[in-house]
Amino acid sequence: MLIKPLIQWVHVGSVVLMIGGFFFFRVVLIPIANRNPDPKKIISAALRRFSAIVWIALLTTLISGLYNVITFFRTARSTAAAVPDVDYSIYILVLGIKFFIVFVIYTLAVVLTFPYPVFAEAQKKPSPWLNILILLALITIFLSAFLRRLY
């Protein structure tokens, strides 16, 4: 049974690296870069270097998250067969909200790190988008902790 803790470690570690990196950008790097004569050059160079970490974290979070969901539903199905009065509706509702927020986080991560001309404007001034991303990430972490303790 080593696979479950390993997958959980990959999932949490990927989230920590990605969200921690975005938090560092917003709270440390951008204020320092804004003191320099060409802050956009520093911010865009840092985002380019950070993008590889973000893309790996997005991929590993997605794969490990899918594994966690599949594992949960398999366990829930067998539990419901043994104990028919177990109600998973709250869990599924909160999970759906979490999935929506994660979709928005993924979208913002792509917008901030993918080198595509359409995203250039957001990448030049990433602060408001990083604020939203960090707030949504904190909400997602809370929802994850809530779900972990439901069943």
Accessible surface in RSA format (square Angstrom, percent):
REM  Atomic radii and reference values for relative SASA: ProtOr
REM  Chains: A
REM  Algorithm: Lee & Richards
REM  Probe-radius: 1.40
REM  Slices: 20
REM RES _ NUM      All-atoms   Total-Side   Main-Chain    Non-polar    All polar
REM                ABS   REL    ABS   REL    ABS   REL    ABS   REL    ABS   REL
RES MET A   1   181.57  94.0 124.21  82.2  57.36 136.6 120.24 102.2  61.33  81.3
RES LEU A   2   141.02  78.5 135.14  96.7   5.89  14.8 136.94  96.2   4.08  11.0
RES ILE A   3    86.59  49.3  82.58  61.5   4.01   9.7  84.18  60.6   2.41   6.5
RES LYS A   4    85.54  41.7  81.58  50.1   3.96   9.4  47.01  42.3  38.53  41.0
RES PRO A   5    77.32  56.3  65.83  60.0  11.49  41.8  73.01  60.3   4.31  26.8
RES LEU A   6    83.34  46.4  79.51  56.9   3.83   9.6  83.12  58.4   0.22   0.6
RES ILE A   7    28.73  16.3  28.73  21.4   0.00   0.0  28.73  20.7   0.00   0.0
RES GLN A   8    49.26  27.5  49.26  36.0   0.00   0.0  25.95  55.2  23.32  17.7
RES TRP A   9   177.62  71.3 171.45  83.0   6.17  14.5 148.93  79.4  28.69  46.5
RES VAL A  10    45.21  29.7  40.47  36.6   4.74  11.4  44.87  39.0   0.34   0.9
RES HIS A  11    29.42  16.1  29.42  20.4   0.00   0.0  17.93  18.5  11.49  13.4
RES VAL A  12    74.01  48.7  72.69  65.8   1.31   3.2  74.01  64.3   0.00   0.0
RES GLY A  13    27.04  33.3   0.00   N/A  27.04  33.3  26.26  72.1   0.78   1.7
RES SER A  14    10.86   9.2   7.77  10.4   3.09   7.1   1.59   3.4   9.27  13.0
RES VAL A  15    33.66  22.2  33.66  30.5   0.00   0.0  33.66  29.3   0.00   0.0
RES VAL A  16    93.15  61.3  87.09  78.8   6.06  14.6  91.80  79.8   1.35   3.7
RES LEU A  17   114.79  63.9 108.80  77.8   5.99  15.1 111.05  78.0   3.74  10.1
RES MET A  18     4.68   2.4   4.68   3.1   0.00   0.0   4.68   4.0   0.00   0.0
RES ILE A  19    17.03   9.7  17.03  12.7   0.00   0.0  17.03  12.3   0.00   0.0
RES GLY A  20    36.59  45.1   0.00   N/A  36.59  45.1  30.50  83.7   6.10  13.7
RES GLY A  21    15.19  18.7   0.00   N/A  15.19  18.7  13.21  36.3   1.98   4.4
RES PHE A  22     0.00   0.0   0.00   0.0   0.00   0.0   0.00   0.0   0.00   0.0
RES PHE A  23   103.61  51.8 103.61  64.2   0.00   0.0 103.61  62.8   0.00   0.0
RES PHE A  24   101.77  50.9  99.79  61.8   1.99   5.2 101.77  61.7   0.00   0.0
RES PHE A  25     7.93   4.0   7.93   4.9   0.00   0.0   7.93   4.8   0.00   0.0
RES ARG A  26    64.33  27.0  63.36  32.3   0.97   2.3   9.41  12.9  54.93  33.3
RES VAL A  27    77.19  50.8  60.71  55.0  16.47  39.7  64.60  56.1  12.59  34.1
RES VAL A  28    59.43  39.1  56.04  50.7   3.39   8.2  59.21  51.5   0.22   0.6
RES LEU A  29    29.74  16.6  29.60  21.2   0.14   0.4  29.74  20.9   0.00   0.0
RES ILE A  30     4.72   2.7   4.72   3.5   0.00   0.0   4.72   3.4   0.00   0.0
RES PRO A  31    49.91  36.4  41.64  38.0   8.27  30.1  47.22  39.0   2.69  16.7
RES ILE A  32    89.38  50.9  88.98  66.3   0.40   1.0  88.98  64.1   0.40   1.1
RES ALA A  33     0.21   0.2   0.00   0.0   0.21   0.5   0.21   0.3   0.00   0.0
RES ASN A  34    90.73  62.6  66.34  64.1  24.39  58.7  22.88  55.1  67.85  65.6
RES ARG A  35   197.62  83.0 159.73  81.4  37.89  90.2  64.88  88.7 132.75  80.5
RES ASN A  36    58.09  40.1  50.39  48.7   7.70  18.6   4.59  11.0  53.50  51.7
RES PRO A  37   140.20 102.2  99.42  90.6  40.78 148.2 112.97  93.3  27.23 169.2
RES ASP A  38    72.98  51.1  70.62  70.3   2.36   5.6  28.96  68.2  44.02  43.9
RES PRO A  39    34.30  25.0  34.30  31.3   0.00   0.0  34.30  28.3   0.00   0.0
RES LYS A  40    99.90  48.7  97.40  59.8   2.51   6.0  47.95  43.2  51.95  55.3
RES LYS A  41   145.25  70.9 137.96  84.6   7.29  17.4  86.61  78.0  58.63  62.5
RES ILE A  42    63.01  35.9  58.38  43.5   4.63  11.2  62.03  44.7   0.98   2.7
RES ILE A  43     6.69   3.8   6.69   5.0   0.00   0.0   6.69   4.8   0.00   0.0
RES SER A  44    39.34  33.2  37.66  50.3   1.67   3.9  28.86  61.5  10.48  14.7
RES ALA A  45    38.46  35.4  37.08  57.2   1.38   3.1  37.56  52.9   0.90   2.4
RES ALA A  46    24.71  22.7  16.68  25.7   8.04  18.3  22.55  31.8   2.16   5.7
RES LEU A  47     7.11   4.0   6.83   4.9   0.27   0.7   7.11   5.0   0.00   0.0
RES ARG A  48   151.65  63.7 138.80  70.8  12.85  30.6  65.42  89.4  86.23  52.3
RES ARG A  49   202.89  85.2 183.99  93.8  18.90  45.0  69.69  95.2 133.20  80.7
RES PHE A  50    19.43   9.7  16.91  10.5   2.51   6.5  19.38  11.7   0.05   0.1
RES SER A  51    19.50  16.5  19.50  26.0   0.00   0.0   1.28   2.7  18.22  25.5
RES ALA A  52    59.78  55.0  51.60  79.6   8.19  18.6  59.78  84.2   0.00   0.0
RES ILE A  53    81.11  46.2  79.16  59.0   1.95   4.7  80.37  57.9   0.74   2.0
RES VAL A  54     0.00   0.0   0.00   0.0   0.00   0.0   0.00   0.0   0.00   0.0
RES TRP A  55    97.24  39.0  93.01  45.0   4.23   9.9  89.54  47.7   7.70  12.5
RES ILE A  56   114.22  65.0 113.03  84.2   1.19   2.9 114.22  82.3   0.00   0.0
RES ALA A  57     3.59   3.3   1.67   2.6   1.92   4.4   3.39   4.8   0.20   0.5
RES LEU A  58     9.90   5.5   9.35   6.7   0.55   1.4   9.53   6.7   0.37   1.0
RES LEU A  59   104.56  58.2 101.52  72.6   3.04   7.6 104.51  73.4   0.05   0.1
RES THR A  60    39.39  28.0  37.60  38.1   1.79   4.3  38.37  51.5   1.02   1.5
RES THR A  61    11.72   8.3  10.90  11.0   0.83   2.0  10.90  14.6   0.83   1.3
RES LEU A  62    89.35  49.8  85.96  61.5   3.39   8.5  89.04  62.5   0.31   0.8
RES ILE A  63   101.84  58.0  99.21  73.9   2.63   6.3 100.02  72.0   1.82   4.9
RES SER A  64     1.67   1.4   1.50   2.0   0.18   0.4   1.56   3.3   0.12   0.2
RES GLY A  65    15.45  19.0   0.00   N/A  15.45  19.0  15.30  42.0   0.14   0.3
RES LEU A  66    97.96  54.6  96.82  69.3   1.14   2.9  96.97  68.1   1.00   2.7
RES TYR A  67    68.00  31.7  63.65  36.2   4.35  11.3  56.58  42.5  11.42  14.1
RES ASN A  68    41.29  28.5  34.53  33.4   6.76  16.3  22.92  55.2  18.37  17.8
RES VAL A  69    30.14  19.8  28.36  25.7   1.78   4.3  30.13  26.2   0.00   0.0
RES ILE A  70    89.46  50.9  86.11  64.2   3.35   8.1  89.06  64.1   0.39   1.1
RES THR A  71    26.73  19.0  25.10  25.4   1.63   3.9  22.02  29.6   4.71   7.1
RES PHE A  72    37.30  18.7  31.68  19.6   5.62  14.6  36.95  22.4   0.36   1.0
RES PHE A  73    78.05  39.0  74.14  45.9   3.91  10.2  74.45  45.1   3.60  10.3
RES ARG A  74   156.29  65.6 150.25  76.6   6.04  14.4  41.30  56.4 114.99  69.7
RES THR A  75    71.85  51.1  67.85  68.8   4.00   9.5  59.58  80.0  12.28  18.6
RES ALA A  76     7.81   7.2   6.08   9.4   1.73   3.9   7.34  10.3   0.47   1.2
RES ARG A  77   172.91  72.6 164.60  83.9   8.31  19.8  74.11 101.3  98.80  59.9
RES SER A  78    69.07  58.4  57.76  77.1  11.31  26.1  49.85 106.1  19.22  26.9
RES THR A  79    46.81  33.3  41.59  42.2   5.22  12.4  31.24  42.0  15.57  23.5
RES ALA A  80    38.68  35.6  32.67  50.4   6.01  13.7  32.85  46.3   5.83  15.4
RES ALA A  81    87.72  80.7  49.31  76.1  38.40  87.4  61.65  86.8  26.07  69.0
RES ALA A  82    82.00  75.4  46.63  72.0  35.38  80.5  57.12  80.4  24.88  65.9
RES VAL A  83    69.43  45.7  68.32  61.9   1.11   2.7  69.43  60.3   0.00   0.0
RES PRO A  84   114.94  83.8  89.53  81.6  25.41  92.4  91.36  75.4  23.58 146.5
RES ASP A  85   123.74  86.7  91.98  91.6  31.76  75.1  51.04 120.1  72.70  72.5
RES VAL A  86    43.73  28.8  25.20  22.8  18.53  44.7  29.99  26.1  13.73  37.3
RES ASP A  87    93.43  65.4  81.44  81.1  11.99  28.3  36.10  85.0  57.33  57.2
RES TYR A  88    30.06  14.0  26.42  15.0   3.64   9.5  19.22  14.4  10.84  13.4
RES SER A  89    62.62  52.9  51.16  68.3  11.46  26.4  46.60  99.2  16.02  22.4
RES ILE A  90    91.14  51.9  90.81  67.7   0.33   0.8  91.04  65.6   0.10   0.3
RES TYR A  91    25.70  12.0  25.70  14.6   0.00   0.0   2.98   2.2  22.72  28.0
RES ILE A  92    86.23  49.1  83.77  62.4   2.46   5.9  83.77  60.3   2.46   6.7
RES LEU A  93   109.83  61.2 102.14  73.1   7.68  19.3 108.55  76.2   1.28   3.4
RES VAL A  94    16.39  10.8  16.39  14.8   0.00   0.0  16.39  14.2   0.00   0.0
RES LEU A  95    11.63   6.5  11.63   8.3   0.00   0.0  11.63   8.2   0.00   0.0
RES GLY A  96    37.01  45.6   0.00   N/A  37.01  45.6  30.04  82.4   6.97  15.6
RES ILE A  97    81.51  46.4  77.56  57.8   3.96   9.5  80.69  58.1   0.83   2.2
RES LYS A  98    32.63  15.9  32.63  20.0   0.00   0.0   9.13   8.2  23.50  25.0
RES PHE A  99    96.75  48.4  91.15  56.5   5.60  14.6  91.74  55.6   5.01  14.3
RES PHE A 100   136.03  68.1 130.28  80.7   5.75  15.0 135.50  82.2   0.53   1.5
RES ILE A 101    18.04  10.3  17.81  13.3   0.23   0.6  18.04  13.0   0.00   0.0
RES VAL A 102    38.01  25.0  38.01  34.4   0.00   0.0  38.01  33.0   0.00   0.0
RES PHE A 103   135.18  67.6 130.53  80.8   4.65  12.1 135.00  81.8   0.18   0.5
RES VAL A 104    41.96  27.6  41.09  37.2   0.86   2.1  41.96  36.5   0.00   0.0
RES ILE A 105     7.94   4.5   7.94   5.9   0.00   0.0   7.94   5.7   0.00   0.0
RES TYR A 106    41.55  19.4  41.33  23.5   0.22   0.6  40.07  30.1   1.48   1.8
RES THR A 107    61.14  43.5  56.03  56.8   5.11  12.2  55.21  74.2   5.93   9.0
RES LEU A 108    15.92   8.9  15.92  11.4   0.00   0.0  15.92  11.2   0.00   0.0
RES ALA A 109     0.00   0.0   0.00   0.0   0.00   0.0   0.00   0.0   0.00   0.0
RES VAL A 110    43.14  28.4  43.14  39.1   0.00   0.0  43.14  37.5   0.00   0.0
RES VAL A 111    27.97  18.4  27.97  25.3   0.00   0.0  27.97  24.3   0.00   0.0
RES LEU A 112     0.41   0.2   0.05   0.0   0.36   0.9   0.05   0.0   0.36   1.0
RES THR A 113     7.92   5.6   0.00   0.0   7.92  18.9   1.44   1.9   6.48   9.8
RES PHE A 114    83.62  41.8  83.62  51.8   0.00   0.0  83.62  50.7   0.00   0.0
RES PRO A 115   107.94  78.7  79.72  72.7  28.22 102.6  87.97  72.6  19.96 124.1
RES TYR A 116   112.41  52.5 108.34  61.6   4.07  10.6  62.28  46.8  50.14  61.8
RES PRO A 117   111.00  80.9  91.31  83.2  19.69  71.6  98.29  81.2  12.71  79.0
RES VAL A 118   113.04  74.4  86.18  78.0  26.86  64.7  94.60  82.2  18.44  50.0
RES PHE A 119    44.11  22.1  43.13  26.7   0.99   2.6  44.11  26.7   0.00   0.0
RES ALA A 120    36.48  33.5  34.85  53.8   1.62   3.7  36.20  51.0   0.28   0.7
RES GLU A 121   117.19  67.3 113.44  85.8   3.75   8.9  62.69 121.3  54.50  44.5
RES ALA A 122    16.38  15.1  11.05  17.0   5.33  12.1  14.56  20.5   1.82   4.8
RES GLN A 123    31.33  17.5  29.77  21.8   1.56   3.7   8.46  18.0  22.87  17.3
RES LYS A 124   103.26  50.4  94.68  58.1   8.58  20.4  50.06  45.1  53.20  56.7
RES LYS A 125   130.32  63.6 124.77  76.6   5.55  13.2  72.79  65.5  57.52  61.3
RES PRO A 126     3.08   2.2   3.08   2.8   0.00   0.0   3.08   2.5   0.00   0.0
RES SER A 127    25.63  21.7  25.61  34.2   0.02   0.0  17.97  38.3   7.66  10.7
RES PRO A 128    71.74  52.3  68.35  62.3   3.38  12.3  70.97  58.6   0.77   4.8
RES TRP A 129   100.80  40.4 100.80  48.8   0.00   0.0  91.99  49.0   8.80  14.3
RES LEU A 130     0.21   0.1   0.21   0.1   0.00   0.0   0.21   0.1   0.00   0.0
RES ASN A 131    69.75  48.1  61.99  59.9   7.76  18.7  25.39  61.1  44.36  42.9
RES ILE A 132    76.31  43.4  75.05  55.9   1.26   3.0  76.31  55.0   0.00   0.0
RES LEU A 133     0.00   0.0   0.00   0.0   0.00   0.0   0.00   0.0   0.00   0.0
RES ILE A 134    18.13  10.3  18.13  13.5   0.00   0.0  18.13  13.1   0.00   0.0
RES LEU A 135   107.82  60.0 106.17  76.0   1.65   4.2 107.49  75.5   0.33   0.9
RES LEU A 136    30.88  17.2  30.88  22.1   0.00   0.0  30.88  21.7   0.00   0.0
RES ALA A 137     2.14   2.0   1.06   1.6   1.08   2.4   2.09   3.0   0.04   0.1
RES LEU A 138   104.09  58.0  97.32  69.6   6.77  17.0  97.74  68.6   6.35  17.1
RES ILE A 139    67.56  38.4  64.35  47.9   3.22   7.8  67.46  48.6   0.10   0.3
RES THR A 140    14.89  10.6  14.89  15.1   0.00   0.0  14.89  20.0   0.00   0.0
RES ILE A 141    82.65  47.0  81.03  60.4   1.63   3.9  82.03  59.1   0.62   1.7
RES PHE A 142   133.25  66.7 128.56  79.6   4.68  12.2 132.90  80.6   0.34   1.0
RES LEU A 143    22.50  12.5  22.50  16.1   0.00   0.0  22.50  15.8   0.00   0.0
RES SER A 144    36.69  31.0  32.80  43.8   3.90   9.0  28.37  60.4   8.32  11.7
RES ALA A 145    42.65  39.2  37.34  57.6   5.31  12.1  42.24  59.5   0.42   1.1
RES PHE A 146    78.91  39.5  72.19  44.7   6.72  17.5  77.82  47.2   1.09   3.1
RES LEU A 147     9.39   5.2   6.78   4.8   2.62   6.6   6.83   4.8   2.57   6.9
RES ARG A 148   148.50  62.4 128.46  65.5  20.04  47.7  47.59  65.0 100.91  61.2
RES ARG A 149   184.48  77.5 151.83  77.4  32.64  77.7  74.02 101.2 110.46  66.9
RES LEU A 150    55.76  31.1  33.38  23.9  22.38  56.3  34.90  24.5  20.86  56.1
RES TYR A 151   121.34  56.6  56.94  32.4  64.40 167.6  82.15  61.7  39.19  48.3
END  Absolute sums over single chains surface
CHAIN  1 A     9662.9       8593.1       1069.8       7418.1       2244.8
END  Absolute sums over all chains
TOTAL          9662.9       8593.1       1069.8       7418.1       2244.8
